């Protein structure tokens, strides 16, 4: 499990457009390893990267969730 100050949650990060995430869906960027941790439908996934930027990691994580069945158009917005 990833822990510590080197993680930044992208789900509600300022500067990113707010996608319609499912309840419990979470994306966390690992700034040290430049990977991304994804929690989706009760399962954890780690995309190693390295990604060139936090924005690139976010897109990769969202694409990964889409490949697992997530449809942002069909979901309601998760409120902070």
N, C-alpha and C positions, 0 to 999 in steps of 0.2 A: 504494500500500500504506500502511496506517495504521501509524504508529510513534509511540513516545514515552510519556512518563509520563501523558498525558491519557487513555490507554486502560486499561480495566479488563476483565479476562476474567471473564465471567459464568458460564462453564461450571462452575467450582468455587467460586464466590463464596459466602462465608458469608451465611446469611440467606435463601437461595433454596432451595426444595425441589430435590432432586437428580433431574433427569429422566434417563431412560435414553437417552443419546446414542449415535449410531453412532460407530465408530472414526473419528477424523479430523474429526468434527463439532466446530466451535468457534464461539462467539458472543462478540464483543468490543464493548463499549459505548464510544462516543466521547463523553466528558463535555464536550468543548468544543463540538462541533457537535450533540450530542444525537441522533446517529444510531447505527446498529448495523451492524457488519461481521459477515457470516456466511460461514463456510467449510463447505460441504456437498457431499459426494460429489465432491471434487476441483475444485469451482467456487467462485469468490468472488462474493459479493453484498453490496451496501451499501444499506441501507434508510435513507433520508435523515431521516425524521422531520420536524420535531423531536418527540421523545417527551417527555412530561411528567415521566417518571421512568425510572430504570434498570429497574425492574420492568416497566413498560409496554413498554420496548424489548425486554426478554427475551421477553415474551409475543408481541410482533410477530415477532421472529426465529424463535421456535419455530413459530408459525403459518405463517410463510413456508416453513420446512422441511417442515411437514406438507403444504403445497400441492405440494411437490416430491416427495412420496412417503414421507417419514419417518413411521414409526409407533412412538412411544415404547413401546407395549405389547409390540411384537415384538422389541425390541432387548435386548441385554445391557448392563449398566451399565459405562461406561468408568471405569476406576480411575485416580486421579491418579498 
